[in-house]
Each structure stands twice: as C-alpha cells, then as structure tokens.
Amino acid sequence: MDHSIDVPKRVSYIIERLIGAGYSAYAVGGCVRDSIIGKVPSDWDICTSALPQQTLEVLGKPNLVENGMKHGTVTVRYDDENYEITTFRSDGVYDDNRHPRQVSFVSDLREDLARRDLTINALAYNQRDGLVDLFGGAEDIEKGIIRCVGNPDERFSEDGLRIMRTLRFASVLGFDIDEETALSVHKNAHLLKNISAERIASEFNKLLMGKNAERVLSEYYDVIAVFIPELLPMVGFEQKTPHHVYDVWEHTVKVISFSPEDRILRLTAFFHDIGKPECFTVSPDGTGHFHGHPDVSERIAADVLRRLKYDNKTINTVCLLVRLHDKRPPAEPKYVRRFLSELGEELFPELLKLKRADAMGQSEFRRKEKLEYISELRRLYDEELEKGSAYSLGMLRINGRDIMSLGVRDGRQVGMILRKMLDFVIDGELENDRERLLACAKELALSDNAGI
C-alpha cells in the first residue's frame, strides 16, 4: 500500500531546514495517522532530534514562541498557522497515572515513538525516509484495529487518560479494539479516578459523537461507569412495555446512535432516560411505567455534568431538553406556540431530532404514528415561524414601559401583566396588535385581579 503523504509546504520547509542543519525531523502522530486514513489533518506536529535551543537557532527567533521549551516544545508561526516542534523524548517514571516524573530528551526516534499510546499514533513521516512505522500502526489502520504500543497495562498505568483515548478512537474511527488492549481497558478502568474531570469530559464528548459510539458504549459501559456510576441501574433494566424491546441502557445507546453527531444532542440522549429505574412501577396487568422520569433524569444529568465541570450553558441546555423530551403537546398551533415559548426557536427543532431518535430506538409498536406526529410538529413549527407568531415577551408589540405608562409601578405586576398578554396571544385569544394589547393591559391594570 502506498503511504506517500501530501505534507504542507510550511511543514516540509521546517523539516528540511532541520535536516539540512544535521538533525532528524519528521511529521509525527495524528497528522500522519489521518493522512493514511484519508482525512485532512487539523494540525501538523513535528518531532526532531534538535534540542529546543538548537531548533531556535536553525529556524530563527522572529516567528517562534518560546513558552513550552522546558518540555521540549517550541511553536513556530507562519501565515497565521502554528506548528509545534518537539524534541524526541523518553518519559521517566509516572507517579500519578498521568504525568511522568521527568522527561529526558533523546536523539533516537524509536524511543520517542515507543512512549506513545497507540500504534496508529506512533507513526512518523518525512519525504526523505517516507513512513517510519516501527510498531505496525499502518497495518492496524488497514485492518481497522486499535492497539497499544507494547504492553497495554504499562501504557495505561503510565497515563490513565489513554483508556478514554482508546475508546474515543474506536468510536470516532469505527475501529475494533485489539483483544489484549480491550482486556486491559476493562482491567485498568479504575485508573480514570485519577484523571481530571475536564480531561475525561473532553474525551467523552468525542466518544459520544463517534460513528461507532453505540458499540463502544455497549461493550465498555463499565469504563464509563467509573466516572458516571449513575448509568449502572440502566444496564439490564427491562422496561416491560410494548413501546420497548431493549432494556434502558440498550435503548439509550440506540437513541445516541440515531441522534445527529451533535455534542448537545448526544449528551441529552445519554441522559434522557437515566432516571427511569428510580421511577419504575408496574400496573396490575404487568405493564411497566416510568412516571416522572424526565424530572429525575434532569436532576441526575445536572449532577453528573456539574461533576464533570461542563459549562453552565451546556448544563442548562441539556437539562432543558431532558426535561421536555417526553412531553407530547397536541399537534395544534397554539400548543406548538406554547412549546416554542418553553424551548425557543433554536432548540425546538433540536428537541424534535431527539424525539425522532427516541422513537427509532424503541420497538416498532406505533412507531409510524410517532414519527408522523413529530413531522406534524415540525410542519406547524415552520408555519408559525413563517407567520411571525409571537411566542416570547420580546416579540409582543408592547413592553414594560407601555405597562408603566398605564400607571402600573410595581415591577412584579408589570411582568405578570406582560406574561398574561403573551398567554392570550399564544392561545390565539388576542392578536399581537399594539392597540389591542394596550387596551387589554389597561383593563387588567385597572382590575382588582391585575396581578393574576
């Protein structure tokens, strides 16, 4: 198989300058892997036998960022692009399953590649030597296999985050995990307890959005449970309803697979039914019910996302979608407007995508009816937007100043009158016409029930 790689001109220039000065230099890691796979690399990393100061001397200082030099890395900037150049190195003993106690600079490329996590990432390339593949990474790419460099127990004990990286690459690339590596992933999953929440969340996001997420989550739920133990009650929990043919966890990973590759939607799919086991009841005829599970799922989602240090916007959006995922308003304009009022214009179609994925992850019982209902909600949503229907306070043709001009001074009362106006408009009882709204507001302001 031809492994020639189209290296960008600036990368080739850097490599050739270093080689011309008597050093070894290669493009290395993910950029080589992606090029072999046929993907366009997002960035290009370069490794060299030159020490950081020697790299500075070869390339000249004007375009270089010197921070990171103690770790062996300098950054060169050309045409608004940054290129990291790192000296070959060998890691010392790892004390915390994450960081080596010391890093030694070496002159041998083999030592540098041997310290890397996976064979598909232990690849180097320059135009003089071609592909340097000392651990079978190219063959693993051809076979679609994720495999550790050397002994997987050693690789994972050095850096526990490599466990999540292994799962992430399997999910994103659609590769199988080598048997020895897979056994080690399960065996060493507890090492994730030593990894920061932010780093785990970053890898978890990428895993969820992979094309092979369903399979990875199904086979390695025990690994995910190290940092989200709340998922364990879902595993094997039978739903006992004609709407479902899968247990709660199987249903969840199905919904994830049917969801668009969007971080918010896939996080929502992960959490949407996580509260079901806590809410389970059985009717006299043996049918299972999960009344109130969206609220419980929302609470659990908020707890987990906060623990994993997600930003507030992500937490709030996921929780809102989880809370509303099972809501089924009648497919009529006023209910769609009310739903729009809860969700907003941007999230309404996202919730419908989740609902569709949810339906596809259930049994075929009434599936056609469910999908037709979702399509009708979408049609009505588009229709309401086209008409410019009001569904939020900001869309009303009157505002707080107008209410205050009627003599209402209490801020709370102003807000309640505006909310009442919006309810009338949403329900179709009042047109969003300034004069009519003012007349109705005046009537409310003068009545004893203005605050109702």
N, C-alpha and C positions, 0 to 999 in steps of 0.2 A: 504493500500500500504506500502511495506517495505521501510523504509527510512534509513536503515543502510548504512554507508558511509565508504569507504576504506580510512582511514586517513594515510598519510605517517608517517613512523616511527619517524622521527625527530619532526614532529608536535605533535604526540602523546606524545613523550618524554617531550617536552616543557609544554604541557598541564598537564601531570601527575606530573611534578615537581612543578608546581604552585599549583595544587590541593593538593598535598602532604604537601605543606607548609601552607595550610589552606586558600587558596584563591580559587575563582571561575575562571574557564578558559574554553574557547570554541574556536573552529574554527568558523569564522563568515563571513557572506556576500557572495561575489561572488563565493568563493570556495565551499560553501555549496550548493548554487543555481546550479552551474554547475554539481556538483556531483549528485544531484537529477535528473537533466535533462539527465544525462548520458554522459556529456562531461568531459574531463580530465582538471581540473583546471590549469591555467597557474601559479598561485601563491596561497599561503595559508596565510590568515591573522588570527591573534589570538587576542581575547579580554579577558581581565581579570579584576578582582576586585582589583588586586595588583596595587599600585602606581608605577610609573616608578622606583623610587629608590628601592622599595621592589622587583620589577622584577629583578633588577640588583643583589640584594643580593641573590635571590633564584638561579639564573642561573649562577652567577659568571661573572666577567668583561672581561676575555680574549677574548670571542667571541662576545662581544657586541659593537654596535655603539651607542654612547650616544646622537648624534645630533637628535633633534626632541623631546627631553624629555619634553620640556615646553608645547608641545601639547599632551603629554601623550603617546608618542610612543618611543619605543626602538627597535632596529633591532638586531637580533641575527643571526650569520652566522655559518652554519655548511656545510661542504662538498661543499664549493663554492656556497651555496644557502643562500639567505637572507630571514628571516621570521620576519615580523613586528608584534610586540606585543603592543597593545594599551589598556590603562586603560579605563574601562567603563566611559562614559562621557555623560553629558547633555549640549546641546548648549543653550547659552543665546539669547538675542535679536539680530536679524540680522538687521544691519543698511544699507547695500548696496546691498541687494538681492543676496548676495554671501557668506559673511563671518560673523560668529557670533561675537558679541561684546566681549563676553567672553565664555570660556568653563569651565564647572565645572566637576571635577571627582566625580563619584558616585560609589556606591557599588552594585547597582541593575541592573541586565542585562536588565530588561524590559525598564528602562529609556534609556539605550543605544540603544536598538532596535527601540524604539518609535521615535527616532530622524532621522531614516534613510528614504531614499526617497521612495522606492517601497517595497511592501510586499515580493516580490521574493528575495530582498536583505536583508530583516530583519529576517534572519534565522541564528541560531547558533547550534553547534553540539559538543558534546564530547561523548566518549564511555561509560561514566557512566550514563549520563542523556539521551542520544540519541538526537533526533532532538528537538530543542526548537523553536516552531513556534507559536508566540503569536498573529500574525496578519493575519493568513490564507495564508501565502506565498506558502506553499506546495500545497494547493488546487488550488491556482491560477496557479501554474506551470502545474498541471494536466489538468486544463481547458484551458490553453494557454491564460491567461489574465494578462495584465499589469495594476496594480492598486497602487495608492499611499497609504502609511501608513497614516491613519487618514484623515484629511481634505486636499484635493489636493490644494486648494487655499493657505492654510497655508504653505504646503510643498514647493510650487513654489515661494511664496513670500519670503521664507527664502533663497532660492537659485535658481535663475533663470535658471542656467545650468541644473537643474533637468528636465526642459522641453525638452531639447535636449536629455538627457539621456533616458527619457521616449520614445521618438520617436526612438532612437537608439536601445533600447532593443526590441521594437515592430518589427523593421526591421530585426535585426540580429536573433532573436529567432522565428520570424514568428508568434508572439502572437497578439491578439486583445487588444486594449486599452479599459479598462472599461469606460462605458458611462460617469460617473461623472468625472473621470480623463480626458477623452477626451475633455469634455466641458471646463474644467479648463485649459487645454493646449491651446485651441483657445483663451480663455478669457485673459490669462496671457502672451501670446506670446510676448507682448511688453517688458517684463522684460529682454528679451535677449539683449536688447540695453545696459544693464548694465554689460554684460559679456565680458571678453576679447576676442579679435579676435582669439587668439591662441586656447583657450579652445573650442570655437564654432567650429573652423575648425577641431579639433581633433574628436569631436563627429559627425560632418558632414561626415567626411571620413568614419567612422564606419557605419553610417546610410546608406550611398551610397552603401557600399559593402554587406549589408544585403540581405538575400534571399527574404525579404518582402519589399524591397525598393520601388518597383513600387506602391504598395498600400499606404504606408506611405507618399510618396511624393505627390500622387494624393489627399489624404484626408487632408494633412496638409501643402499644398503649402503656405498658409497664414503665417504659422510659419516660413518657410524657407525664405519667402519674407521679414521678419523683418531684416535679415542680407544680403539678396540678392534681393532687390526690383526690380532689372533688369529682374527678371523672370516674373513679373506680366503681361506685354504685351503679353506673350506667351499664357496665360490662356484664352481659348475660341477663340483663333485666328484661324479662318478657313483658310485652305490652298488653296482651290478651284483648285485642280489639281487631275487628275486621279491617280497620284502616291501616294496620301494620303487619308486615311479615318479618320484620327484623327486630332484634332487641334494641334497647335505647341507644347503645353505643354503635351498633351496626347501622342503625338509621342515621345517627349523627354523621358518621363518616361518609355515608351515601349522600347526604344533603351537602356536605362540604364538596364532594366531587361534582355535584350538579350545579354548584354555585359558580358564578364567574370568578376568574382569578383576580379577585379584588381583596385587599387586606381586611377592610371593614366587614365585607360580606362573609368572608370565610371565618373571621373571628366570631361573628354573630352566629353563623351556622354551627360552629363548635359549641357555643354556649346555649343555643336556643332551647334545648330540652334537658340541660344538665340538672334542673330541679325536679324532673319527673319522678325519680324514685322516692323522693321525700313526700310527694303529693299523691301517691298511688292509693286508690281504693277500688274495691270490686263490688259491682252490683249483684243482686240475688241471682241473676242469670249467668254470672261468671264473667261479665264484660269488665275490662279494666277502664278506669277513668283517672284523669290527672288534673282535676280542677285546681286552678290557681297556679299551675306550674310556670306560666310566664313570669309571674312576680317573684317566685322563688329562684327561677333561673337568672333573672335580672340581678337579684341580690348576690348570688354566687359569682356571676360574671364580674360585678363591680369589685367584690373582694379579691378575686384572682387577678384581675387587671391592675388593681392598685398594688397588689403584692409584687407583680412583675414590672412595676414602675412605668406603665403605659401613661401617655399624656392624657390630660383631662378631656380633650376633645374626642379622642378615641374612646375613652371610657363612656362618656355621655352618649355618644352616637351608638355604640354597640348596645348599651343598656336600653336605649330607647327602642331600637329595632327588636331586641329580645322581648321587651315588654309587650310590643304590639304584634309580634309575629303570628300569633294565633287569633288575632282579632278579625272578625268576619262581618264587616258592615254590609247592610243591604246594598246591592248594586243599583243605587239610585243617586241622582245628582247631589241632593242635599247631604247624604251620608258621605259621599266622596269629598265634598267640600269640608265637612267636619273632620274627616280623616286627614285631609290636606292641612287643616288647621293644627292638628296634633304633630304632623310629620314635617311639614314644609315641602316646598316644590321639589327640592333636590332629593330628599330621602324617600318620597312616595314611590317613585319607580324602583328604587333600590329594595324597598320592602317587598314589592311585587316580585322582583327577581328571587328574593329569598323564599317567598311563598311558593313560587314555581318549583324551586329546588326541593323544598319541603315536600310538596306533593309528589314529585318524581322519586323521592326517597321512601315513599310509603308503599302500600300494596296497590293493586290496580282497582281496588274497590272504590267506585265513584271518582276515579282519577279524571276521567274525561270531563265530568261535571265540575270538578275543582279547577281544572285548567281553563275551562270556558268562563268560569266566574272571575278568575284572575285576569283573563283577557278583556272581559267586560269592564272591570275596574280600571284597567289601563285605557280603554276607549273613553270612558267617562272622564278620566283624569285629563286626557288630551283635549277633550271637548271643553272642559271647564277652563283650562289654560287659554284655549283659543278665544273663548268668550271674555276672558279677563275677569272672571268671577273673583270676588273678594273672599279671602279665607283667613286673613290676618288683620290685626288692628292697623297696621301700617297701610293697608290697602283701602281702608274706609275713606270716604270723601270728607270726613270731619276728623278733628283731632282734639287733644286735651284742651288746647286754647279756646276752641269753639265751645266746649262744655263750660269752661270757666267764664266765658262771656255771657252765659245764661245765668250767672250768679252763683254757681257751684264753686266753693272754695276748698272743700275737703278733697285732698288728693286721692284718698281711697275711694270716695264717692265718684270722682271723675273717672277713675279706672273702671269702676263697676258699671257705670252708665255706658261707657265705650264698649265694654265687653257685652253688655246687653244688646247694643246696636249691632255688634258683629254677629251675635247669635241670631238675631232677626234676619240679617242679610244671608247668613249661611243657610238658614232654614227656608229661605225664599218668602218670608213674611213681609219683607221690606226691601225695596230696591236700594242699591248703593247710589242714591241720588242725594246730593248735598242738602237741598231744601227739605226733602222728606225726612232725612236723618235729623236735621236740626229741629224740625217740628216735633218729631217723636222724642228726641232728647229733652226738649223743653217740657214736654208733657211729663216725662219721667222725673225731671228735676223738680217740678212743682208738686209732684205727688208725694204722699207720705211714704210710698214704697220705693223712692228713688234709689235706695241702696240695695234693692233686691236683685 
